[in-house]
C-alpha cells in the first residue's frame, strides 16, 4: 500500500466515523430525531439529504452536523415541504 492509498484509507475511515457520530447527535436532539434525515460524509464534507419538518429543523440539523470535529463543510440538501429549495 503506497502513501496515497494510506491517506485515502484514513480519510474514508474518518468519514465513516463522522457519519456515525453525526447520525447519533441528530438522533439525540429533540428537533432532529426523525428518521427522514440521511447523512453522508466524503472528505470531511457533510451532506444532509431527506426531509425536515420545518426550516428550524433543517437549520438545526446543519448546525449539529457542523459541530462534529470530522466535518469541515456542509451541503444541507434537506427539503422542507411547502418551502422552496435552499
Secondary structure by P-SEA (a helix, b strand, c coil): ccaaaaaaaaaaaaaaaaaaaaaaaaaaccccccccbbbbbcccbbbbbcccccaaaaaaaaaaaaaccccccccccccccccccc
